[in-house]
Amino acid sequence: MKINDFKLSRRHALKVAGASLVTSTVAGCSKVPETVSSPLSIDGVLPWSNWSGNQVSYPAERARPRNIEGLVKLLQETEGKIRAVGAGHSFSSLVPTDETLLSMARFRGISHINQATKEVTIGAGTRLAALGDDLWENQLGMINMPDINTQALAGAIATSTHGTGQKFGSLSSYVTGLTLVAANGETYNCSALENKDIFDAARCNIGSLGIITDITMQMRDAYYLKERSEMLPIDEAFAKMEELRLAKSHFEAYGLPHANHILLIEFDEVTKQESDAMQGKAVSGDAYETFRTLADVIDTLPFLRGAVMSIAPRTVGVEERYGPWNKIFGNVRDLRFNEMEYTVPAADGLACFREVLNTIKEKNIDVIFPIEFRYVGEDDIWLSQFYQRAGAAISVHNFHDKPYMPYFAEMEAIFDRYQGRPHWGKLHTKTEPEFAALYPQWQAFKKLRQRLDPNRRFINKHLEPIFPV
Ligand SMILES: Cc1cc2nc3c(=O)[nH]c(=O)nc-3n(C[C@H](O)[C@H](O)[C@H](O)COP(=O)(O)OP(=O)(O)OC[C@H]3O[C@@H](n4cnc5c(N)ncnc54)[C@H](O)[C@@H]3O)c2cc1C
């Protein structure tokens, strides 16, 4: 159900807030059963909503198992559909269920570090942000990171969540082992050497194979980063981007609709000495603050859109930040939005990006939210957007309280022409026939899915047309 179909009244919102308080108090009590019905409710059931608020559902049951035995018992002793939730940061309807919503939030933290191989075993419900300090203390770092760090690790892995840099894969590509509990409670340890078929499928599983309890990831030595952002005229920016793709370890771009500028962000590894020397001296160009201000101005005076979008970017100066990897990666996103993202072959990325920006201008589409452009390296994960194909991931957004489907439909038609693969956690309209054509291992994934979940317990309404059998 979309939020447009259901608006929470202030009274309902207060009830929900009260209910969350009660639920969290109860969750701390040792006598709480594994499955808890909502104590306060609207018509008997408490609503669940994702980060942007475009997905709402009414789970009849909420489960938060304490350990693997509790999870196995839950799967073996209950019937009906189950959907796992991480941090609820997916825009697509992956999580919503009116049956059992299962949180793995109690499976958190680092359980093992292999200092020799730099592999770290982590509870499935651990938020990415919670990993930073522990890894840093052990002189380790994540190889790459997405835009934000609030996702749960299993949630991020489930959709092949990624950062930027063609020399880097998605987070899923750094998984070296995982434990998955199938619908009948059977537990599988998976790696390149053990249950390899499940390993190749489960590293991007969209919650459709079973419940993941822990994940082992390849890390590297801790490192320091310099982030540099610069607003460039559009032609200069496009000329620089192909060069940057090959030369820079991390680099991304934000194209401004109806404007003649692109924001380029480059990340470089630096030494501790360089980073320390720059503390307190970083240059601030305030691109994010400028965008917030111009969004407010255009919201109030929409007829100024063209003028504001062409003048404001020129006021943004160069911005530089230095610090440990976990302090530089992970932005705060306090402007709420909805998003569609497609990955097209890396070689076609710039042409597709140009077409997106030109189409917005030519069709005078009412949007000002920047278009994000990133490169990601290829992997061997069956349903990953980057399966056997290095990609350019292009993301279009609109504010959470603005209509987004007509805009996204225009953009999806462009992405389709470039054989784009949608991000599983973001909005798209694809169903099985299209996915079967986009993913060479589609049938193998389907067969494995049927084996691990023969009664379709992990299939919700969103996944029905994707896995009709
Ligand atoms: C502000 C914002 C910024 C974002 N930035 C990026 C970005 O930079 N790069 C990018 O690639 N994506 C990005 N995303 C998308 C986001 O990373 C993905 O949608 C991710 O899957 C969300 O993680 P989550 O923990 O919230 O998972 P949820 O949305 O809660 O769940 C996602 C999927 O994981 C499954 N799942 C969760 N836990 C388990 C488990 N233990 N076992 C089995 N299945 C499980 C769920 O069933 C569901 O299918 C962003 C989203 C937002 C809102």
The ligand as an SDF file (V2000), in Angstrom:
LIG
                    3D

 53 58  0  0  0  0  0  0  0  0999 V2000
   18.8250    7.7380    2.3240 C   0  0  0  0  0  0  0  0  0  0  0  0
   19.1710    6.4730    1.5810 C   0  0  0  0  0  0  0  0  0  0  0  0
   20.4200    6.3700    0.9840 C   0  0  0  0  0  0  0  0  0  0  0  0
   20.7450    5.2050    0.2820 C   0  0  0  0  0  0  0  0  0  0  0  0
   21.9910    5.1260   -0.2990 N   0  0  0  0  0  0  0  0  0  0  0  0
   22.3370    4.0260   -1.0060 C   0  0  0  0  0  0  0  0  0  0  0  0
   23.6260    3.9190   -1.6190 C   0  0  0  0  0  0  0  0  0  0  0  0
   24.4710    4.7950   -1.4900 O   0  0  0  0  0  0  0  0  0  0  0  0
   23.8700    2.8260   -2.3630 N   0  0  0  0  0  0  0  0  0  0  0  0
   22.9510    1.8330   -2.5500 C   0  0  0  0  0  0  0  0  0  0  0  0
   23.2440    0.8670   -3.2600 O   0  0  0  0  0  0  0  0  0  0  0  0
   21.7420    1.8840   -1.9560 N   0  0  0  0  0  0  0  0  0  0  0  0
   21.4240    2.9500   -1.1830 C   0  0  0  0  0  0  0  0  0  0  0  0
   20.1930    3.0050   -0.5660 N   0  0  0  0  0  0  0  0  0  0  0  0
   19.3080    1.8290   -0.6630 C   0  0  0  0  0  0  0  0  0  0  0  0
   19.5540    0.8670    0.5150 C   0  0  0  0  0  0  0  0  0  0  0  0
   20.9210    0.7020    0.7520 O   0  0  0  0  0  0  0  0  0  0  0  0
   18.9620   -0.5180    0.2070 C   0  0  0  0  0  0  0  0  0  0  0  0
   17.6070   -0.4370   -0.1080 O   0  0  0  0  0  0  0  0  0  0  0  0
   19.1930   -1.4910    1.3770 C   0  0  0  0  0  0  0  0  0  0  0  0
   18.7270   -2.7680    0.9720 O   0  0  0  0  0  0  0  0  0  0  0  0
   18.4710   -1.0450    2.6390 C   0  0  0  0  0  0  0  0  0  0  0  0
   18.9680   -1.7420    3.7470 O   0  0  0  0  0  0  0  0  0  0  0  0
   18.0310   -1.9820    5.0100 P   0  0  0  0  0  0  0  0  0  0  0  0
   18.8700   -2.5490    6.1040 O   0  0  0  0  0  0  0  0  0  0  0  0
   17.2410   -0.7950    5.2920 O   0  0  0  0  0  0  0  0  0  0  0  0
   17.1170   -3.1670    4.4480 O   0  0  0  0  0  0  0  0  0  0  0  0
   15.5240   -3.2360    4.3040 P   0  0  0  0  0  0  0  0  0  0  0  0
   15.0850   -2.1850    3.3600 O   0  0  0  0  0  0  0  0  0  0  0  0
   14.9080   -3.3110    5.6360 O   0  0  0  0  0  0  0  0  0  0  0  0
   15.4120   -4.6690    3.5740 O   0  0  0  0  0  0  0  0  0  0  0  0
   15.9720   -4.8740    2.2990 C   0  0  0  0  0  0  0  0  0  0  0  0
   15.8790   -6.3510    1.9450 C   0  0  0  0  0  0  0  0  0  0  0  0
   16.7070   -7.1020    2.8200 O   0  0  0  0  0  0  0  0  0  0  0  0
   15.9880   -8.2270    3.3200 C   0  0  0  0  0  0  0  0  0  0  0  0
   16.5820   -8.5730    4.6090 N   0  0  0  0  0  0  0  0  0  0  0  0
   16.8580   -7.7560    5.6540 C   0  0  0  0  0  0  0  0  0  0  0  0
   17.4400   -8.4590    6.6470 N   0  0  0  0  0  0  0  0  0  0  0  0
   17.5320   -9.7470    6.2270 C   0  0  0  0  0  0  0  0  0  0  0  0
   18.0280  -10.9550    6.8120 C   0  0  0  0  0  0  0  0  0  0  0  0
   18.5900  -10.9870    8.0330 N   0  0  0  0  0  0  0  0  0  0  0  0
   17.9570  -12.0960    6.0820 N   0  0  0  0  0  0  0  0  0  0  0  0
   17.4160  -12.0910    4.8290 C   0  0  0  0  0  0  0  0  0  0  0  0
   16.9250  -10.9880    4.2370 N   0  0  0  0  0  0  0  0  0  0  0  0
   16.9940   -9.8260    4.9280 C   0  0  0  0  0  0  0  0  0  0  0  0
   14.5580   -7.7240    3.3980 C   0  0  0  0  0  0  0  0  0  0  0  0
   13.6180   -8.7920    3.4340 O   0  0  0  0  0  0  0  0  0  0  0  0
   14.4730   -6.9390    2.0920 C   0  0  0  0  0  0  0  0  0  0  0  0
   14.2190   -7.8280    1.0330 O   0  0  0  0  0  0  0  0  0  0  0  0
   19.8260    4.1260    0.1710 C   0  0  0  0  0  0  0  0  0  0  0  0
   18.5720    4.2340    0.7870 C   0  0  0  0  0  0  0  0  0  0  0  0
   18.2450    5.4000    1.5000 C   0  0  0  0  0  0  0  0  0  0  0  0
   16.9020    5.5130    2.1650 C   0  0  0  0  0  0  0  0  0  0  0  0
  1  2  1  0
  2  3  1  0
  2 52  2  0
  3  4  2  0
  4  5  1  0
  4 50  1  0
  5  6  2  0
  6  7  1  0
  6 13  1  0
  7  8  2  0
  7  9  1  0
  9 10  1  0
 10 11  2  0
 10 12  1  0
 12 13  2  0
 13 14  1  0
 14 15  1  0
 14 50  1  0
 15 16  1  0
 16 17  1  0
 16 18  1  0
 18 19  1  0
 18 20  1  0
 20 21  1  0
 20 22  1  0
 22 23  1  0
 23 24  1  0
 24 25  2  0
 24 26  1  0
 24 27  1  0
 27 28  1  0
 28 29  2  0
 28 30  1  0
 28 31  1  0
 31 32  1  0
 32 33  1  0
 33 34  1  0
 33 48  1  0
 34 35  1  0
 35 36  1  0
 35 46  1  0
 36 37  1  0
 36 45  1  0
 37 38  2  0
 38 39  1  0
 39 40  1  0
 39 45  2  0
 40 41  1  0
 40 42  2  0
 42 43  1  0
 43 44  2  0
 44 45  1  0
 46 47  1  0
 46 48  1  0
 48 49  1  0
 50 51  2  0
 51 52  1  0
 52 53  1  0
M  END
$$$$
